Amino acid sequence: MTAKIEHFTVHHDGVAIAASRGGRGRPLVLCPGLLTTQADLGELVGLLRRDHDVVTFDLRGHGLSSAADRYSFDAFLGDLAAVLAELSLPEPVLVGHSLGADLIVHHTSEHPEIGAELVLVDGANPVPEPFITERDLPEFCAMAEELRREVKSLEGTPRQVLLTGQEIVGLNLEVEAVRSGILDRYRKIDLPISMIMSTSMAGDSGEGRAPWRNRNWRAGIERLVRARPRTTTAWLDADHGLMVARAPEVARLIRRASGRA
């Protein structure tokens, strides 16, 4: 029997946030990452709904959510808080990917009563060195503009992303600053935390800055585990797109972390 899916809208800060809910079992809230939509995560969400009452949504300027006049970290954080407040779920499992992981850590550090446990996928990483230095900025700007060109054809579809290349770079720089102090946020959270991380976040190229970026990514998690030994970590042989490319394995690890395996 197919689970009924409810689609609804949360209004916050002048933005209409498109959300959905479906499945059965323990509540689970899934916060997507930057440039990722509910439509992109369809396979993963479908798998999670077998064991969970899953709530997910599109970030502002993504998918079926409306555009906004600002795309700051605090703005996205407010949208997550609005979705959680709309539903008042009893101790949900909070799952976040990339930017979504950072949003969940920040929200939980300020509202520790909200969740039962956290599952963070390839994000909220206290890397020892920033990824976007002055040396790296031209490359990241070029990558952001290329991403913007790639998603241009998706406008008007459930997979659209409305942020400009400049807004993408600006948000990534803001996340870099946020992660420089994220260990203090972790210290405020007295809940089970599981990390699901990619071994090749920056891709598997042996050239350029990719090898260093991958080492820096792993070093950040090692740093987190030293500071918070109770943190559980799983590594997948994948890049940062693991939520889509490795959906069955990610779903299995989320289920294991939430006690549903």
Protein Blocks (a to p, Z undefined) as FASTA:
>chain_A
ZZddddddddeehiacddddededjdddddddehiafklmmmmmmmmmmmpccdddddeh
iajbccdfbdcfklmmmmmmmmmmmnopghiadddehjlmmmmmmmmmmmmmlpmbdcde
hiaiacfbdfbdfklmmmmmmmmmmmmmmmmmmgoiakbcfbdfklmmmmmmmmmmmmmm
mmmmmmmpccdddddddfblnojafghjllmmmmmmmmmmmmmmmmmmmbccddddddfk
lmmmmmmmmmmmmmmmnopZZ
